[in-house]
């Protein structure tokens, strides 16, 4: 599995839109279609080229995530320099896995997990994978904080797919008790507008 096909699909936008802008709009629009929250203003949302490539790209990314690929949106953002003005660099899966292992969280006693400056959610997804293997996930709460609203939307999309993937692999519900994604400035603590909550029902 790799991101190359998704990159080629996104390249179809290159000569009509700014790739950095259209990818952000694509993620915000995809998150809205999944949650009905935070409707973005996209001036070209009814443009046939935007719609066609959005469908093709969301299908490809969805298939990657359904097959266990972690953080394809972060990889796509890194490839096209999305969020580079904020000095955002996605955390590679290998580093996320290493950080999760080094922290050696006691999965039997700790129920709340915090990820400040969470980016597109790669460390949280790695943590969820580890906890699914080691213990029950149904009593765990995950709190993510991120300044960039597009990254918050990407986290919500990807964590939702990660939970669905793990549920399919293990054949039982692998949904945490809750996942809170807060759009917040982690230094000033100022709350912004792009928040998401995923909860067990």
N, C-alpha and C positions, 0 to 999 in steps of 0.2 A: 504494500500500500504506500502510495506517495501522493504528494500534492500537485504533481506536474499537470495532470489533466485539468484540475481546477484552475491552475495558473493560465493554461491555454484558453480556457473558457472566458476567464476574466479579461484576457487580452483583447477579446472581441469588442470591448468598450473603449479601447485606447484612443481611437481616432475621433470619437464622438464626445467623450466626457473626460474630465480629469479622473484618472484611475483612483487616486487617493480619496477624492470626494465621492465618487460613485460607489466604491466599496463600503465606505461608511454608511451611505444612504441604503445600500443593499442590506447591510446587517441590521440597521434600525428598522427597516421595512419588514425584514424577516422576523425579527423579534416581535414586532407589532402583530404580524399575521398569526403568530403562535399564542400571544397573550391577550391581544386586544387592549394593550396598555401602551401609552406614550406614542400616539400617532405622530410620525415624523412629517415634516413638510418636505416633500420631494417634488421639485418643479417639473421634473420629467417622468413622474410615476406612471403616466398613461402613455408614454412613448413606447412604441412597439419593440424597438431594439432593447430598451431597458427591461421590459417585461420578459421578452424571450430569453435574454441572457440570464436574468435573475432566476427564472424557472430552471434553466439548465444548470446553473451554478449551485443553486440550493439542492437540487437532486444529487449532483455529484458529491457535494460536501456531506449531505445527509447519508449517502451510502458509505462514505468513508467513516463517518462517526458510528453508524450502525454496525460497522465491522471492527470497531474498537480503536480507530485512529483518534489520538488525543490532540486537541488544539490545532485543527486545520485552519481555523480563522486566524489564530496567532501567526501561523506560518505564512498564510496569505498576506497578512498585514506586514510582516517582516519583509517578504519578497518585494512588495510594491511600495514600501516606505510609508505606509499609513501610520499616522501618529508620530512621525519622526520629529515634528516640531515640538512635541512634548518629551522627546528623548525616550520614547517607549521602545523597548526591545523585548520581544517575547522570550519566556524562559523555555529552553529546549526540554523535551520530555526526559532526556537523560538526567538533566540537572534537577528537574522537578522530582524525579524518582530518588535521586541521591539525597536531596534535601529532606524528603519524607523519611528516608531510611536513617539519616543522621540524627534527625530529631527524635527518633525512636519513641514515638508517642505511645503511652500505655493505653491501648485500645479498650481494655476492660474497665478502666475507671474513669477516663476522661470522656465527657459527653459533648463538650463544646469545643469547636475548632475555629480559630480566627486566622484570616488571611488578609492582612493589610496590604495596600498597593497590589491588588490581586490580578491586575492586568486582564487577560482573557480567561483566567481560571485554571491554568495548567497545574499549579501546585495543589489546588483543591481537588481537581480530578485525580491526580496521583494519590492524594491522601484518601479519597473515597475508594479507589481501587485497592489500596493497602488494607483499609478497614474492612472491606467486603471479604477479603481473604482471611483476615485474622479473627474477626468477631462479627457480631450482629451490627448492622448499620441503622436499624430502625429507631434506635434511641439517640442517634447523633444529630447535633445541630452544627451547621456550618455558617460562619459569618464572613462575608467578603466585603471589603471596602475598596473602592476604586474611584479616582477622580474623573476619568474619561467616560462619558456616557455610552460611547460606542463599545468600549471594552465591557461595560456592565451588560449591555445587550448581548455581546458575543459570549460572555460567561453564562448567561441564562440559557442561550441556545445550546451551547456545548455541554453544560452540566446536565441538561435535560436529556440530551442524546446519550451521554455517558451512563446515566442511570438506566435508561432503556436498554442500552447494550448489555450492561451487567446483569440486568434482570433476565434478558434472553439467554445469556451464557450460562447462568446458574439455575435457570428455570424457576426461580422464586423472586418475589418482590425484593428489590435491592434499593429501595428509596429511603433516604435518610428521613429523620423526623422533620427536619426543615433545612432549607438553604435560604439565607437572607443575603441579597446582593444590594449593597447600599452605595449609591453615587454620592461620595463625600470627599471633601478635602481632608486627608488624614492628618495634616499638620494643623490647620485652623479649626478642624471639626465642623466646618460649615457644610450643612446638608444641601445637596443639589436636587435634581428632579428625576433621575432615571433609576428608580428602585424596582427590584423584583423580589418576590417571595415564592418559593416552591415548598409545599407542605404535603405531608402524608394525608390522605383522606380516609 
